[in-house]
Amino acid sequence: MARYLKRSPRMLWNLGMVLALPFIVLGARAAKRSHGPHVPSITNRFNSRILGTGLWGMASRGSGPPEVTDVRHNFIRNDDWQGGEGWIYMIDPHLAQALYWVAPAPYLGDQTGQYGRVLFFRLASDKNSEYASRVWPRVILVGNGGDSLFYKDSTLKMPVASPIFSKPRFQSYWIPLNEGVNWKIKRPTLSLHKPSRIEFCAVLNQLTSLMIQAEFTKAKETDVLDDVEWGAALAPVDLGHLCIIP
């Protein structure tokens, strides 16, 4: 047999392909499955003067002309150690529209690896929230095809008014990144409905926008964002519940 294989390189190559075929097939299947357990979370603590706002922006939703404001960085130095604490804020100059924090480029693109994890962030404001703010989506995810995911939960606590330039009183949020309760999807050809896992994963697969609700009142206010973690894992990721991209 060995003498025959030496005379027939093609036979040797064919034998190698037969032995490797099961691994090639498994590899092709795995390529469609997200790498959830191996994808690190993306975090902004805003505790650096150099990094400042971390390139976070703002956007407004609603009728009327766009609101004009900018995102600023606030930093308080800690004399006890070489560092300090920071957060970003924006001043809402108008009353008509809802303002949203807009995530920078590292949060976008193929984010299927974050499926099954959570989006964590903290918010603060210098005004008490209003009930009307509960009807606005807390988080909006937009996919490349125009599909938009909206997270609404009227039971979430709103920020309480606090002095945001000295001691802001933060409210923490954990938003699940799966098709469970409180998520709705709007597709260009379909009405608002509960997303399937495939629909949810399709948005994560080509994410073009991640927005977090910033304001909670129709009055003029200053809104604060801090400690964003996209893809935080509160528990071990279930390997049986990862994104499968058709």
C-alpha positions in Angstrom: 0.0 0.0 0.0 2.8 2.4 0.9 4.6 1.7 -2.4 1.4 2.4 -4.3 0.8 5.7 -2.5 4.4 6.8 -3.3 3.6 6.2 -7.0 0.2 7.9 -6.8 0.3 11.4 -5.1 -3.3 12.0 -6.2 -4.5 8.9 -4.3 -2.7 10.2 -1.2 -4.4 13.6 -1.6 -7.8 12.0 -2.1 -7.3 10.0 1.1 -6.4 13.1 3.1 -9.5 14.9 1.9 -11.7 12.0 2.9 -10.2 12.0 6.4 -10.5 15.8 6.7 -14.0 16.1 5.3 -15.9 15.8 8.7 -13.8 18.6 10.1 -14.4 20.8 7.1 -18.1 20.3 7.4 -18.1 21.0 11.1 -16.0 24.2 10.5 -18.5 25.4 7.9 -21.4 25.0 10.3 -19.5 26.7 13.1 -18.9 29.7 10.9 -22.6 30.4 10.9 -22.8 30.3 14.7 -21.8 33.5 16.6 -18.7 33.3 18.7 -20.5 34.6 21.8 -18.3 33.1 24.6 -15.1 34.4 22.9 -16.3 38.0 22.0 -15.2 40.6 24.6 -17.7 43.2 25.8 -17.2 46.9 24.7 -17.0 49.3 27.6 -16.9 53.1 28.1 -16.3 54.3 31.6 -15.5 57.9 30.5 -12.8 58.2 33.3 -10.1 59.6 31.0 -9.6 63.3 30.2 -7.8 62.2 27.0 -10.5 59.9 25.7 -13.2 62.4 26.7 -16.6 61.6 25.3 -15.4 58.4 23.6 -16.9 59.7 20.4 -20.5 59.2 21.6 -23.0 61.4 19.9 -26.7 62.4 20.1 -29.8 62.1 18.0 -33.4 63.3 18.3 -36.6 61.5 17.4 -40.0 63.2 16.9 -41.6 65.9 14.9 -40.1 69.3 14.2 -36.6 70.4 13.3 -33.7 68.5 14.8 -32.5 69.7 18.2 -29.0 71.2 18.3 -26.8 70.3 21.2 -23.4 68.6 21.7 -22.0 65.9 23.9 -19.6 67.1 26.6 -17.3 65.3 29.1 -17.2 66.1 32.8 -14.2 64.9 34.9 -13.7 65.1 38.6 -10.1 64.5 39.8 -9.6 62.3 42.8 -6.8 63.6 45.0 -6.3 60.3 46.8 -5.0 58.5 43.7 -3.8 59.3 40.1 -7.1 59.3 38.4 -10.7 60.5 38.8 -14.2 59.9 37.7 -15.9 61.1 34.5 -19.2 60.9 32.6 -20.6 62.5 29.5 -23.6 64.8 29.4 -25.7 66.9 27.1 -28.0 69.9 27.6 -31.5 69.6 26.1 -32.5 73.0 24.7 -35.9 72.1 23.3 -39.1 70.4 24.4 -40.5 68.8 21.3 -38.3 65.7 20.7 -36.8 62.8 22.5 -33.0 62.8 22.8 -30.9 59.6 22.4 -27.2 58.8 23.1 -25.6 57.4 19.9 -22.9 54.8 20.2 -19.6 55.1 18.2 -18.3 52.7 15.5 -16.8 50.0 17.8 -20.4 49.1 18.9 -21.5 48.5 15.3 -21.1 46.0 12.5 -21.3 42.3 13.3 -22.4 42.1 16.9 -23.9 38.6 16.9 -21.4 37.6 19.5 -23.2 39.8 22.1 -26.5 37.8 21.7 -27.7 36.4 25.0 -25.8 39.0 27.0 -26.9 42.4 28.3 -26.4 46.1 27.6 -25.5 47.8 30.9 -25.5 51.6 31.4 -26.2 54.2 34.0 -28.2 57.4 33.5 -28.7 60.6 35.5 -30.5 63.9 35.1 -30.9 67.3 36.8 -34.7 67.1 36.5 -37.2 64.6 37.8 -38.6 62.3 35.1 -42.1 62.4 33.7 -44.5 59.6 33.0 -44.5 60.6 29.3 -40.9 59.4 29.1 -42.0 55.8 29.6 -43.7 55.6 26.2 -40.3 56.3 24.4 -38.1 53.2 23.6 -35.4 52.8 26.2 -33.0 51.3 23.6 -33.1 51.3 19.8 -31.0 48.9 17.6 -31.0 49.5 13.8 -29.9 46.9 11.2 -28.5 47.4 7.8 -31.7 46.5 6.0 -33.8 49.1 7.9 -35.1 46.7 10.5 -35.3 48.4 13.9 -35.5 46.8 17.4 -37.2 48.8 20.2 -36.9 48.0 23.9 -39.8 49.3 26.1 -40.3 48.5 29.7 -42.7 50.8 31.7 -41.5 49.2 35.0 -38.0 50.5 34.8 -37.1 53.2 37.3 -36.4 56.7 36.0 -33.5 58.9 37.1 -34.2 61.2 40.1 -33.1 64.8 39.9 -29.6 65.4 41.2 -26.6 67.8 40.9 -25.0 66.2 37.8 -21.8 68.3 37.9 -20.8 67.3 41.4 -22.7 64.2 42.7 -25.1 62.8 40.1 -27.5 60.2 41.3 -27.2 57.4 38.8 -29.9 54.8 37.9 -28.5 51.5 36.5 -30.1 49.5 33.7 -29.6 46.0 32.3 -31.1 45.4 28.9 -31.2 41.8 27.7 -29.8 41.2 24.2 -32.3 38.6 23.1 -35.7 38.3 21.6 -37.4 38.0 25.0 -40.1 40.2 26.5 -40.2 44.0 26.0 -38.5 43.9 22.5 -40.4 44.8 19.4 -39.2 44.9 15.8 -40.3 47.2 12.9 -39.5 45.9 9.4 -40.0 48.0 6.3 -42.7 45.7 5.0 -44.2 44.5 8.3 -45.9 46.2 11.3 -44.5 46.3 14.8 -44.3 42.8 16.3 -42.3 40.6 18.7 -39.0 39.5 17.0 -38.0 36.0 16.4 -34.4 34.9 17.2 -33.6 35.0 13.5 -34.9 38.6 13.2 -33.1 39.7 16.3 -29.8 38.1 15.2 -30.2 39.6 11.7 -30.1 43.1 13.2 -27.1 42.3 15.4 -25.3 40.8 12.4 -25.2 44.2 10.6 -25.8 46.7 13.3 -25.8 50.3 12.0 -27.0 52.2 15.0 -27.3 51.7 18.8 -29.2 54.4 20.7 -30.0 54.8 24.4 -32.7 57.1 25.7 -31.2 60.2 27.2 -34.0 62.5 28.3 -37.0 61.8 30.6 -38.9 65.0 30.7 -40.3 67.6 28.2 -38.6 70.4 30.2 -35.1 71.7 29.5 -32.7 69.5 31.3 -29.1 68.1 31.4 -28.8 64.4 30.8 -25.9 62.1 31.9 -24.5 58.8 30.6 -21.9 56.6 32.3 -20.4 53.1 32.5 -21.7 51.6 29.3 -21.0 48.0 28.7 -22.2 46.4 25.5 -22.2 42.6 25.9 -21.9 42.3 29.7 -22.3 38.7 30.9 -24.2 38.4 34.1 -24.0 34.6 33.9 -22.2 32.1 31.7 -23.4 32.2 28.1 -25.5 29.2 27.1 -23.8 27.6 24.1 -27.1 26.3 22.9 -28.6 29.7 22.6 -26.3 31.6 20.2 -27.1 33.4 17.0 -27.5 31.2 13.9 -27.3 33.3 10.8 -29.2 31.7 7.8 
